[in-house]
Amino acid sequence: MTVAWYGHLKNMSSKAWWYAALVSWAIALFEYLLQVPANRIGHTQYSLAQLKILQEAITLTVFVPFAMFYMGEPFKLDYAWAGLCLVGAVYFIFRS
């Protein structure tokens, strides 16, 4: 989803917004075709809240390298703090 949501900012800035939207939707469709069954399977073992927090932790883990290496954004210490907050969220949502 990171590529679908943000990749067009680098690769298609000269294209019309609707073209970028169509390409992004095509990329996102592939992920949704994987994500929906994964959530259905995952929900047999995890609660809805656990699935969501896990998704957010994975998203940040993917987004930071994407932002730095693909989009050329500089590293910010806030990425580390946000990551620590998500580690805490994962801990609290999975403890019991």
C-alpha positions in Angstrom: 0.0 0.0 0.0 2.9 2.3 0.6 3.8 2.2 -3.1 0.2 2.7 -4.1 -0.3 5.6 -1.7 3.0 7.4 -2.1 5.0 6.1 -5.0 3.1 8.3 -7.5 4.5 11.4 -5.8 7.9 10.5 -7.2 7.1 8.7 -10.4 4.1 10.3 -11.8 4.2 14.0 -10.7 3.9 15.1 -14.3 0.8 12.8 -15.0 -2.8 13.7 -14.4 -4.1 12.9 -11.0 -6.7 10.5 -12.4 -3.9 8.5 -14.1 -2.0 8.3 -10.8 -5.2 7.2 -9.1 -5.9 4.4 -11.6 -2.3 3.1 -11.3 -2.4 3.3 -7.5 -5.8 1.5 -7.4 -4.4 -1.3 -9.6 -1.4 -1.7 -7.2 -3.7 -1.5 -4.1 -6.1 -4.1 -5.6 -3.4 -6.7 -5.6 -2.6 -6.1 -1.9 -6.3 -6.2 -1.0 -6.6 -9.5 -2.8 -3.9 -10.8 -0.3 -5.0 -8.7 2.7 -8.6 -9.7 2.9 -8.0 -13.5 3.1 -5.1 -12.8 5.5 -7.4 -10.9 7.8 -10.0 -13.6 7.7 -7.4 -16.3 8.5 -5.7 -14.1 11.1 -9.0 -13.3 12.8 -9.3 -17.0 13.8 -6.3 -16.5 16.0 -6.2 -12.8 16.9 -8.7 -10.1 17.9 -9.6 -7.3 15.6 -7.5 -4.9 17.7 -4.5 -7.2 17.6 -4.8 -7.4 13.8 -5.0 -3.6 13.4 -2.0 -2.9 15.7 0.0 -5.5 14.0 -0.8 -3.9 10.6 0.3 -0.5 11.8 3.6 -1.9 13.1 4.3 -3.6 9.8 3.3 -0.5 7.9 5.8 1.7 9.8 8.5 -0.9 9.3 7.9 -0.8 5.6 7.3 3.0 5.4 10.5 4.2 7.0 12.9 2.5 4.6 10.5 3.4 1.7 10.6 7.0 2.6 14.3 7.1 3.1 15.7 4.9 0.3 13.0 5.2 -2.4 11.6 8.7 -1.8 14.9 10.2 -0.6 13.5 11.6 2.7 16.0 12.2 5.5 15.9 10.0 8.6 14.1 11.7 11.5 14.4 10.8 15.1 10.6 10.9 15.2 10.6 7.7 13.2 12.4 6.0 16.0 10.0 7.4 18.7 7.0 6.4 16.6 8.5 2.9 16.3 8.9 2.7 20.0 5.3 3.8 20.6 4.2 1.0 18.2 6.4 -1.5 20.0 4.6 -0.5 23.2 1.2 -0.8 21.4 2.0 -4.3 20.2 3.1 -5.2 23.7 0.0 -4.0 25.4 -2.4 -5.4 22.8 -0.9 -8.9 22.8 -0.2 -9.2 26.6 -2.7 -11.3 28.6 
